[in-house]
Amino acid sequence: MKSYALILASGKGKRYGTDTPKQFIKIMGKTILEHSIEAFEKNPLIDEITVVITPEYKMQAEDIIKNNNYKKVKNIINGGIERKDSSYLGVMSIAENCKEEVNVLIHDCARPLVSQNIISNCIEALKNHEAVNVAVPLTDTVFKINDNHIDKLLNRAELMRSQTPQCFRLSLIKKAHELSKNDKDFTDDCALVVKHNMAEVFVINGDIENIKITYPIDYFIAEKLFQNGK
């Protein structure tokens, strides 16, 4: 079964605090977009890559992809307003081009440090599961608040912190998105599958270095990790 990577790179990067979307900020001489594409480009188990980009930056992304001569990037499409919209558009574009069942690994471009082990382990897990989530254990105490007061302490041994890629059989995630067209309060794709009780989501171990670049401090952490040969 073929495996497709869907890289979501259409965020505005508002929390990062710059005019340039963070996917075009450079770390060690390469944009975050390049690092994320290359993680999937060099994995032998990935057959094709689709990039979902902010419409006004599509030409810039096309130039980057052309200049790097990426072989697996077959499609660059415009993203939507929210992450869920961009994921929907990406999933549907793959579905339109596929006449057979495939695996889809949906990855946030803002995680440029995703490892080859994570990608390969996701595809291996998809041999036995229809939906796979990557996650790491929590190390901090977590609690629920009410009116700025601690309302309830949560057992962190029962909680994990989600990462990407999130991985699915194409038919499953396509149906999940179709059933959730009018839902606006979902920030990842596994939640759509869980909401509609469509399949059990199998969880594999992520990596604490698979950080999401959201704030400027994350950039400096990522730079150090790349400098250390990550």
Secondary structure by P-SEA (a helix, b strand, c coil): cbbbbbbbcccccccccccccccccccccccaaaaaaaaaaacccccbbbbbccccaaaaaaaaaaaaccccccbbbbbcccaaaaaaaaaaaaaaaccbbbbbbbbccccccccaaaaaaaaaaaccccbbbbbbbbccccccccccccccccccccbbbbbccccccaaaaaaaaaacccccccccaaaaaaaaccbbbbbccccccccccccaaaaaaaaaaaaacc
